[in-house]
Amino acid sequence: MGMNSDYEKELAFQADRRKATTEFIKLVSDLWYDRAIEVVLFKNQLIDKNVSDILNLHEYAGRFVEKPISVFDSVEMVRAINDINLPPSKLDIGKLTYEYISEGHGHDNVKAFVIDRLKDARSAKEIKPKDVVLYGFGRIGRLLARELLTKTGKGNQLRLRAIVVRGAVTQEVLEKRASLLKIDSVHRDFSGTVEINADKKALIINGTTVHIISAAQPEDIDYTQYGIQDALIIDNTGAFRDEVALGRHLKSKGAAKVLLTAPGKGVPNIVHGVNHTDFNPDIVNIWSAASCTTNAITPVLKVMEDTLGVEGGHLETIHAYTNDQNLVDNMHSKYRRGRAAALNMVITETGAGKAVAKALPSLAGKLTSNAIRVPVPNGSLAILNLNFKKEVTVDAINALVKKYALEGGLVEQIKYSINNELVSSDIMGSSAPSIFDSHATLVGNDNKSAVLYIWYDNEYGYSHQVIRLAKYISKVRRFTYY
């Protein structure tokens, strides 16, 4: 009888927890779609998640901060957020709940605590939405399109208006473009809807018209005829890499700013969270989001440099193969990249070691680097072998990185992994460009050197860094609480 009674209690608790989770999902969705307030849980997205996803994220959150964080706490917190007047915002409910559990009981109730913590929201500036054009529609371009249209909400920030491609825009071309956007072998099905309008030469994504423009060169385009004004052009082609070439975009009618999704020459190379505030978007018109590897390693290197001092070191990237390599053995401008990508580990060069210095000048000349392309389609690993000015331990290094992942200016960039079974497929779909593997940290016998392992989704995580930088350039960053 006692065992059955316990079982009935467990069933009742699970039912209550799932009911609370359903309310949580509704509140989160209403805040986003009605008021442009985005709620995340320790940087993990909550829009379009199901009950099991939400419960699993809460379990992770509790293990991460080493305090119990339940969905019941989150529901109470999100109710309070819903009850107060806030501008368009991005709020980490995990951080808010953790702080309330740790230190917030001096307030009369949760609502009083939330009002106090989010008081700076009152001074948030009004946002003017920015038109965006994707110049090129390959791997990164399609991921950017997915994210931009998924997160359009009320259209308060970035508005994807057009995509530029080469060649004629026929019904067949539109159907193929739509199919590639909807279905992805790596990132799976797009959660929204994609239709075509052959008469308009457009894709209708989540009910929003996105024009498909054919152009051989940037100067030929008049964006204003599509109702596009002062647009940010995100160049995903890799065809234009320096200031002069990228400046051709600014000769187009309706274009105002350019963002390159690759390392650039003669333009600011930005790792958002590290050096983006060094450049004024009112003055600078051409930007580079650097490379996926640079975005992966620079946040952790900044933590190490700021706290321990980096004497020198070596970076080795174990990188997923890319479209630049051959599917089967064939001629290539670079020797080893000509060999079949899905069958070989391929040693090649990477400029990430030098590129880091563009974001962290104090590391100039201190790092060597190389890369190995391996037979996986996505998901990469950077291994940092570093020498420090101060003595270190494994626990001390992990504590430092965890602190920066939880608070400060790098919380969007660094995800601190506590998973002792972590493998490359586990990090797919992570919006953080840098996933620190805490269980892999090694410290040398001299206690002044260490090997750090940093995973990164070289497509999805990098795309989110591009969007973060695009929001900064366009001055549409909302009030945030992390």
Secondary structure, DSSP 8 states (H G I E B T S, - for coil): -HHHHHHHHHHHHHHHHHHHHHHHHHHHHHHHHHH-EEEEETTEE-TT--HHHHHHHHHHHHHHHTS---HHHHHHHHHHHHHS---SEEEEHHHHHHHHHHHGGGSSSHHHHHHHHTGGGGG------EEEEEE--SHHHHHHHHHHHHT-TTTSSEEEEEEEESS---HHHHHHHHHHHH--TTT---SS-EEEETTTTEEEETTEEEEEEE-SSGGG-BGGGGT--SEEEEE-SSS--BHHHHHGGGGSBTEEEEEESS--BSS-B--TTTTGGGS-TTT--EEE---HHHHHHHHHHHHHHHHT-EEEEEEEEEEE--TTS-SSS---SSTGGGS-TTT--EEE---HHHHHHHH-GGGTTTEEEEEEEES-SS-EEEEEEEEESS---HHHHHHHHHHHHHSSTTTTTEEEE--TT--GGGGTT-SSSEEEEGGG-EE-TTSSEEEEEEEE-TTHHHHHHHHHHHHHHHT---EEE-
